[in-house]
Amino acid sequence: MHPTPSHCPVCGESLTVTRLACPACDTAIEGRFQFSRLDRLSDSSRQLLGVAAAMGQAFSFSVLQEVSEQPAAEVISSLEAWLRRGIVRERTEPDGLAAATPRYDFSHAQIRTVAYNEMNRARRRWVHRRVAEVLAPRRQCRAAATAGARVDETLPGRPGPPPLRDLGDCALFFN
């Protein structure tokens, strides 16, 4: 089965589905049906949306890019497609030690749920591991900044990120 085209190959306008058919019993439904907001995304953009969904209702550009291991240009391209389709909204909030950072949130919890549920179990596990790897050093930095302490230890018996010698090292994680 081929992916459903969402735009006319001649003029580029959005297509409307007018007939749905069941191959098992030959039942057909005719009318005017719209594609979902996610149906019109490329496969790579849908996969990246799943990564964002695993991060929570809100996420930042820098963390999304680092977790996904995608080039910044691809992440930006997907974010622009999501914004155009009303899948996410852009927010700007102060980030503690850093200046304002681009942040986004899902326009509806159901969109996030659908994007998350489209990932298979292997991808979900990988994404959750990557989120933990990326956020662990950032959380240590925030704790150190709040307490004014040095961050150079990890919890006993648990592998941690490379030791951060001082708050200057922490600043690298916020940019």
Secondary structure, DSSP 8 states (H G I E B T S, - for coil): ------B-TTT--B--EEEEE-TTT--EEEEEE---TTTTS-HHHHHHHHHHHHH-SEEEHHHHHHHHT--HHHHHHHHHHHHHTTSEEEEEEEETTEEEEEEEEES-HHHHHHHHHTS-HHHHHHHHHHHHHHHHHHHHHHHHHHHT-------TTS--S----SHHHHHHHT-
